[in-house]
Amino acid sequence: MRLTDKVALVTGASRGIGQAIALALAREGADVALNCSTSVKAAEEVAQEIKKLGQRAMVVQADVADKAAVDEMVKKVVAEFGRIDILVNNAGMSVVGASSELEEERWRRGIDVMLTGVFFCSQAAGKEMIKRRSGKIINIASVNGIGAFPERACYGSAKAGVIQLTRTLGCEWAKYNINVNAIAPGYIKTRLVTYLLAKGAYDEKELANRTPAGRLGECEEVADATVFLASEESKYIVGQTIVVDGGWSAYMYLESWLEKSDL
Ligand SMILES: NC(=O)c1ccc[n+]([C@@H]2O[C@H](COP(=O)([O-])OP(=O)(O)OC[C@H]3O[C@@H](n4cnc5c(N)ncnc54)[C@H](OP(=O)(O)O)[C@@H]3O)[C@@H](O)[C@H]2O)c1
């Protein structure tokens, strides 16, 4: 086990990628504090699964966009588990809509949760890590923060901000033996993506064809990269973003050109 005796705080851990990350960290021997803003019952169920693995688990409800609530959350985790070795900033939401029409409220909320929230959580947990001269912070960004996806101006800007925040905090806190890195997932088969596929909002075949790996990603594949960044094996990696997208962002070709490859 790579994370024996470590304490992790995972934001947005009640479902999807955050749930998979929390379970993967626990399987590697970490005790886990699970954050969510409203879905406490679902988070409690994840906590039960972690306890069955023999690790300690607690649920800490807080809106990551609320600085006072975040400070309180970190206090509670430190009071209960003694410290925070690993922070995973995973909480996120979807903000989709034509940029010409996107309401101020939705723009502000998206940036508050997905960028400012990452800063608040990193700041509060970072202070604890600086005292102990040790820590790992892993931010869940997105390929939307690397390349342009129309009608996702808020989401993409927040995620691009997270990638830059990762570089800045990584360079600022490396001297305290704190590694700050990020993961940029591509299309991952979460409940939401599965629902959108079923509704016909996404075409799975089309997404798979656009992906060199030929399929969508699994939550566990994002969790695997998170465990690596949370482990000692990542100790010389600072301020980087690992892209977990089956090659989506590396691919710049057109499917139809393959048929003309003899020209
Ligand atoms: N799914 C993908 O294909 C994909 C691709 C690239 C990046 N990502 C990123 O990966 C992360 C997880 O995505 P997901 O698809 O697993 O999301 P999800 O299924 O929608 O889950 C989001 C989680 O974040 C929590 N959350 C939302 N707002 C919060 C807030 N203000 N404070 C605290 N917790 C909050 C939710 O709990 P509550 O309901 O209780 O608030 C839930 O636990 C996100 O940052 C997302 O942007 C996802």
PDBQT file of the ligand as one rigid body, heavy atoms in Angstrom, charges set to zero:
ROOT
HETATM    1  N1  LIG A 301     -17.033  13.748 -15.883  1.00  0.00    +0.000 N 
HETATM    2  C1  LIG A 301     -16.145  14.139 -16.773  1.00  0.00    +0.000 C 
HETATM    3  O1  LIG A 301     -16.138  13.666 -17.925  1.00  0.00    +0.000 OA
HETATM    4  C2  LIG A 301     -15.111  15.161 -16.385  1.00  0.00    +0.000 A 
HETATM    5  C3  LIG A 301     -14.166  15.535 -17.342  1.00  0.00    +0.000 A 
HETATM    6  C4  LIG A 301     -13.191  16.461 -17.003  1.00  0.00    +0.000 A 
HETATM    7  C5  LIG A 301     -13.164  17.003 -15.726  1.00  0.00    +0.000 A 
HETATM    8  N2  LIG A 301     -14.088  16.642 -14.811  1.00  0.00    +0.000 N 
HETATM    9  C6  LIG A 301     -13.998  17.257 -13.471  1.00  0.00    +0.000 C 
HETATM   10  O2  LIG A 301     -13.929  16.241 -12.494  1.00  0.00    +0.000 OA
HETATM   11  C7  LIG A 301     -14.555  16.683 -11.297  1.00  0.00    +0.000 C 
HETATM   12  C8  LIG A 301     -15.629  15.681 -10.889  1.00  0.00    +0.000 C 
HETATM   13  O3  LIG A 301     -16.538  15.557 -11.955  1.00  0.00    +0.000 OA
HETATM   14  P1  LIG A 301     -17.763  14.547 -11.908  1.00  0.00    +0.000 P 
HETATM   15  O4  LIG A 301     -18.209  14.381 -13.308  1.00  0.00    +0.000 OA
HETATM   16  O5  LIG A 301     -17.405  13.362 -11.085  1.00  0.00    +0.000 OA
HETATM   17  O6  LIG A 301     -18.824  15.469 -11.143  1.00  0.00    +0.000 OA
HETATM   18  P2  LIG A 301     -20.239  15.122 -10.455  1.00  0.00    +0.000 P 
HETATM   19  O7  LIG A 301     -20.611  13.708 -10.666  1.00  0.00    +0.000 OA
HETATM   20  O8  LIG A 301     -21.192  16.179 -10.898  1.00  0.00    +0.000 OA
HETATM   21  O9  LIG A 301     -19.907  15.341  -8.899  1.00  0.00    +0.000 OA
HETATM   22  C9  LIG A 301     -19.550  16.603  -8.457  1.00  0.00    +0.000 C 
HETATM   23  C10 LIG A 301     -19.186  16.517  -6.993  1.00  0.00    +0.000 C 
HETATM   24  O10 LIG A 301     -18.822  17.838  -6.560  1.00  0.00    +0.000 OA
HETATM   25  C11 LIG A 301     -19.642  18.207  -5.444  1.00  0.00    +0.000 C 
HETATM   26  N3  LIG A 301     -19.861  19.641  -5.457  1.00  0.00    +0.000 N 
HETATM   27  C12 LIG A 301     -20.447  20.400  -6.421  1.00  0.00    +0.000 A 
HETATM   28  N4  LIG A 301     -20.448  21.685  -6.064  1.00  0.00    +0.000 NA
HETATM   29  C13 LIG A 301     -19.849  21.741  -4.842  1.00  0.00    +0.000 A 
HETATM   30  C14 LIG A 301     -19.559  22.796  -3.943  1.00  0.00    +0.000 A 
HETATM   31  N5  LIG A 301     -19.888  24.069  -4.219  1.00  0.00    +0.000 N 
HETATM   32  N6  LIG A 301     -18.933  22.499  -2.780  1.00  0.00    +0.000 NA
HETATM   33  C15 LIG A 301     -18.604  21.216  -2.481  1.00  0.00    +0.000 A 
HETATM   34  N7  LIG A 301     -18.854  20.188  -3.284  1.00  0.00    +0.000 NA
HETATM   35  C16 LIG A 301     -19.483  20.447  -4.452  1.00  0.00    +0.000 A 
HETATM   36  C17 LIG A 301     -20.914  17.381  -5.612  1.00  0.00    +0.000 C 
HETATM   37  O11 LIG A 301     -21.580  17.194  -4.380  1.00  0.00    +0.000 OA
HETATM   38  P3  LIG A 301     -22.947  18.036  -4.028  1.00  0.00    +0.000 P 
HETATM   39  O12 LIG A 301     -23.960  17.584  -5.022  1.00  0.00    +0.000 OA
HETATM   40  O13 LIG A 301     -23.257  17.672  -2.624  1.00  0.00    +0.000 OA
HETATM   41  O14 LIG A 301     -22.587  19.456  -4.167  1.00  0.00    +0.000 OA
HETATM   42  C18 LIG A 301     -20.332  16.055  -6.117  1.00  0.00    +0.000 C 
HETATM   43  O15 LIG A 301     -19.832  15.322  -5.032  1.00  0.00    +0.000 OA
HETATM   44  C19 LIG A 301     -15.102  18.061 -11.585  1.00  0.00    +0.000 C 
HETATM   45  O16 LIG A 301     -14.192  19.052 -11.149  1.00  0.00    +0.000 OA
HETATM   46  C20 LIG A 301     -15.217  18.090 -13.097  1.00  0.00    +0.000 C 
HETATM   47  O17 LIG A 301     -15.163  19.382 -13.614  1.00  0.00    +0.000 OA
HETATM   48  C21 LIG A 301     -15.070  15.747 -15.117  1.00  0.00    +0.000 A 
ENDROOT
TORSDOF 0
